[in-house]
C-alpha cells in the first residue's frame, strides 16, 4: 500500500500585520514626559532656586524683620539700598577684580596642566604610571584642612602674605582635574588618531596641540567652569592669607560685613547676593555651550 503525500499550500493572501510603535519609540523620536515627571522637575527646580530667592528676600529687609518669627517670605523695599551699602562698605569693586583674576588664572592653568597630565596617564606608556596615578588619586582623599598650617608657614617664609599670589600658586594644580581629563581622554581620544599623527611626523607637542586639545575641548570647558566656580567660592585659605586692608577676594570681603557686636544680617545677605550674581551671569552666557560640550563628549565616548 502506497501513501501519497499531498503538498500543503502554505501561501496565504493575508499580509502580516505591522506592529505600530509609538512615536516616542521610533528612531529619532522625542520622548514626552508625563504630568508626574513635570511635578517632580518643578519641585526640584523650586528647591534649587529657594536659597537664592531667600537670599534676595533677606537682602531686601532689615535685621529687625529678619529676627522676627515667622521670617519674611516676600521682598521688601530695602534691596537696592542694602546692595549699595554692601558694595561700598566691603569694597566689592576691587574684590571682584581680584577674584576674577585669581579664579581666571587658576582655571586656565588647571585646565592646561590637567589636560596634558591626563593625556599622559591615559595614552602614554611609561614606568610607574599606575603607581603615580594612585598617588594622584590618593591626594584627593586628604582633607585640605590638614595642609593649611604647613602651607601658611611656607607662604609666610616667602613673604607672600596679604598678596594675591599666595592664593594663586597653591591652586594651580588639581588632582581632580588630572583624574577627570584622564577618564575623558581614555574614551574620547582613539589610539589610531595619535598613531596617525605620529606617522605623519608630528612631534609630541604638536600631537598635544593639534590632536589632544581639540578632542578634549568639551571636557576642558566643563573643568574650567568647575574650577572657576570652586576658586571663586573658596573662603578658608584666602581668609587666612589675605586681610581686609590688603587685596581681599569676594568671599573675604563679604565676611568683613559681618563684623561687629550686632552684625547686620541684611547687609551680609546683600553682599552674598552680589558675590553670587557674577557666577549666575557667566553660567547664563556659557551654560548652553557647556551642556552641549558634555553631550558631545558623551556621544564621542
Number of C-alpha atoms within 10 A of each C-alpha: 3 4 5 6 6 6 6 6 6 5 6 7 5 6 6 7 6 6 6 8 8 9 12 11 11 11 7 8 10 10 11 9 8 8 9 9 11 11 11 11 12 12 11 12 11 12 11 11 10 12 11 15 16 17 17 21 22 28 30 22 23 18 15 10 14 17 11 9 7 8 10 15 10 12 15 15 12 15 19 12 14 21 22 14 15 26 22 11 15 22 17 23 11 16 22 20 14 18 24 18 16 21 26 20 17 26 26 19 18 25 25 19 17 25 28 20 17 23 23 17 22 19 15 10 10 9 7 9 14 12 10 12 16 11 12 16 15 11 13 13 8 10 9 11 9 9 10 14 10 10 14 17 12 14 20 14 10 10 11 16 21 21 17 20 13 22 26 17 13 13 18 18 17 21 17 17 24 26 20 17 24 24 15 23 23 16 14 19 20 13 12 9 13 18 13 12 16 14 10 9 11 15 12 11 11 13 18 18 12 12 15 20 17 12 18 20 16 22 25 27 19 18 24 23 23 14 23 23 17 14 22 25 18 18 15 13 17 23 18 14 19 21 17 17 8 12 19 28 31 30 23 24 28 28 16 20 23 17 11 8 6 8 13 16 19 28 29 24 25 29 30 23 21 20 22 16 12 14 16 11 11 12 15 11 11 13 15 11 15 20 14 13 19 18 13 15 19 14 9 12 13
